[in-house]
Amino acid sequence: MKDIVFIEDLKVQTVIGIFDWEREIRQTVSLDLEMAFDIRKAAASDHIDDTLDYKAVSKRLIHFIEASEFQLVEALAERCATIVLEEFPVTWLRLKLSKPGAVRGSNAVGVIIEREAPAQS
């Protein structure tokens, strides 16, 4: 069984891109995140300490993304996934990182990645 805690369309301003003009401005990226987390304990207790705190995850990623200056959405997505898997009790995630307006005629472009936490020894 896999329960999913999600964050949808988290918009963050950052420096992202390969062109000189992109290195001089801040652009919006949008993050969708699905995280595997067993919610049964939280459902039974109705207490925040027993769940995955999506506000804490959001704040951590916002702080990181705002301070970052990646060239590629691939690199930013990978680092965000690593942060979540290393700092929060998540066993698997699917992360969609979009760059709205990057290609004329499209709503957004970007990447979708899935990662698992390393096996515990």
C-alpha positions as a printed NumPy array, in Angstrom:
array([[  0.   ,   0.   ,   0.   ],
       [  1.241,   3.477,  -0.834],
       [ -0.388,   6.612,   0.534],
       [  0.503,   9.855,  -1.209],
       [  0.949,  13.282,   0.354],
       [  1.12 ,  15.906,  -2.371],
       [  2.002,  19.526,  -3.041],
       [  0.605,  20.966,  -6.253],
       [  1.706,  23.99 ,  -8.28 ],
       [  4.14 ,  25.444,  -5.745],
       [  5.412,  28.546,  -7.526],
       [  8.877,  29.85 ,  -6.672],
       [ 11.025,  32.624,  -8.174],
       [ 14.609,  31.677,  -8.995],
       [ 17.487,  32.172, -11.398],
       [ 17.243,  29.344, -13.943],
       [ 18.371,  28.987, -17.536],
       [ 21.306,  28.753, -19.892],
       [ 21.079,  32.091, -21.694],
       [ 22.876,  35.213, -20.481],
       [ 19.603,  37.129, -20.117],
       [ 18.184,  34.307, -17.946],
       [ 21.128,  34.609, -15.569],
       [ 20.193,  38.267, -14.905],
       [ 16.51 ,  37.806, -13.98 ],
       [ 14.337,  35.698, -11.704],
       [ 11.831,  33.365, -13.333],
       [  8.974,  31.334, -11.945],
       [  9.225,  27.581, -11.644],
       [  6.319,  25.402, -10.598],
       [  6.686,  22.268,  -8.509],
       [  4.285,  19.34 ,  -8.165],
       [  5.346,  16.752,  -5.635],
       [  3.875,  13.362,  -4.691],
       [  5.461,  11.696,  -1.667],
       [  4.886,   8.171,  -0.364],
       [  4.054,   8.263,   3.331],
       [  1.911,   5.935,   5.44 ],
       [ -0.834,   8.212,   6.811],
       [ -2.598,   5.627,   9.007],
       [ -1.002,   6.752,  12.28 ],
       [ -1.922,  10.384,  11.579],
       [ -5.428,   9.393,  10.546],
       [ -5.904,   7.566,  13.849],
       [ -4.36 ,  10.242,  16.084],
       [ -5.423,  13.367,  14.17 ],
       [ -2.11 ,  14.926,  15.288],
       [  0.419,  16.812,  13.139],
       [  3.399,  15.045,  14.739],
       [  2.236,  11.762,  13.181],
       [  2.142,  12.909,   9.575],
       [  4.366,  14.292,   6.852],
       [  4.284,  18.045,   7.355],
       [  3.758,  19.318,   3.806],
       [  4.177,  22.908,   5.014],
       [  7.673,  22.069,   6.29 ],
       [  8.515,  20.351,   2.996],
       [  7.219,  23.365,   1.047],
       [  9.133,  25.894,   3.148],
       [ 12.363,  23.907,   2.813],
       [ 12.044,  23.671,  -0.968],
       [ 11.032,  27.327,  -1.357],
       [ 14.08 ,  28.423,   0.643],
       [ 16.389,  26.202,  -1.421],
       [ 14.937,  27.089,  -4.842],
       [ 14.886,  30.841,  -4.168],
       [ 18.587,  30.732,  -3.274],
       [ 19.601,  28.497,  -6.186],
       [ 21.004,  29.467,  -9.582],
       [ 20.843,  26.312, -11.707],
       [ 21.126,  26.313, -15.471],
       [ 18.963,  23.241, -16.064],
       [ 15.586,  22.223, -14.636],
       [ 16.996,  18.67 , -14.554],
       [ 19.659,  19.674, -12.024],
       [ 17.204,  21.645,  -9.885],
       [ 14.685,  18.787,  -9.885],
       [ 17.306,  16.232,  -8.87 ],
       [ 18.547,  18.367,  -5.983],
       [ 14.99 ,  19.015,  -4.74 ],
       [ 14.274,  15.275,  -4.784],
       [ 17.456,  14.579,  -2.829],
       [ 16.53 ,  17.162,  -0.187],
       [ 13.086,  15.651,   0.37 ],
       [ 14.351,  12.064,   0.532],
       [ 17.224,  12.929,   2.89 ],
       [ 15.421,  15.333,   5.227],
       [ 11.872,  13.966,   5.471],
       [ 10.402,  10.504,   6.196],
       [  9.537,   9.823,   2.548],
       [ 10.3  ,   6.492,   0.868],
       [  9.435,   7.453,  -2.731],
       [  8.551,  10.593,  -4.636],
       [  7.443,  11.844,  -8.009],
       [  8.511,  15.408,  -8.719],
       [  7.371,  17.539, -11.638],
       [  9.343,  20.739, -12.157],
       [  7.909,  23.098, -14.76 ],
       [  9.24 ,  26.276, -16.285],
       [  6.151,  28.2  , -17.469],
       [  6.51 ,  30.222, -20.655],
       [  9.879,  28.754, -21.611],
       [  8.672,  27.645, -25.044],
       [  6.387,  29.814, -27.15 ],
       [  3.005,  28.161, -27.622],
       [  3.24 ,  25.934, -24.539],
       [  2.018,  26.444, -20.994],
       [  5.228,  25.039, -19.564],
       [  8.13 ,  22.684, -20.121],
       [ 10.107,  20.681, -17.612],
       [ 10.818,  17.255, -16.192],
       [  9.092,  14.582, -14.154],
       [ 11.321,  12.341, -12.059],
       [ 10.674,   9.48 ,  -9.648],
       [ 13.149,   8.599,  -6.915],
       [ 13.274,   6.193,  -3.973],
       [ 15.012,   6.633,  -0.66 ],
       [ 18.132,   4.479,  -0.323],
       [ 17.521,   1.166,   1.418],
       [ 18.244,   1.27 ,   5.138],
       [ 21.042,  -1.061,   6.274]])
